[in-house]
């Protein structure tokens, strides 16, 4: 538990350091949805496909996929990550932060340099629920966005005070998107950017055991 969270925080903090220089509810009824954000449904099927892909990749890599033995699981962690991307998109738009393909590719190159190989980078990304079949540029883009929003509000996202201020700003974006999460996965908190009892907020919490059967949001 402590080891995995430390790895997650280390990777995310490192990513923000690398990204910085590149910067010049009440659930509604949506059957079959794991969550609805900004009016777009994240379907249970979409979520389960990502979870299955990630679980398989982690098992092949010998990584621990039992994220703590409590309830909620890998599904909750992956769903939180999907919500994070959309919340960051909204926050970036609110603060006129744009990300170019050139910036994204430059940050990916820095990741490769830092980790030494594509395989090592993939292993690190799997620790924060990015499966090998998913593009690394989405994560790179999110880190540039996060650094850009932090710069826009005048905080350092690598400090505790900066993290708190950035979380508050992302919470505003989440509220504006009216995020609804299927109760099966837990209760969404816009303030902390987490579902249920996950505590690491916008850093993709990975703290509980997988839920297996799909369920619809019923209100």
Secondary structure, DSSP 8 states (H G I E B T S, - for coil): -HHHHHHHHHHHHHHHHHHHTT-------BTTEEEEETTEEEEHHHHHHHHHHHHHHHHHTT-----SSSEEHHHHHHHHHHHHHHHHHHHHHHTT----HHHHHHHHHHHHHHHSSHHHHHHHHHTTT--TTS-HHHHHHHHHHHHHHHHHTT--TTSHHHHHHHHHHHHHHHHHHT-EE-GGG--EETTTTEETT--SGGGT---SEE--S---B--
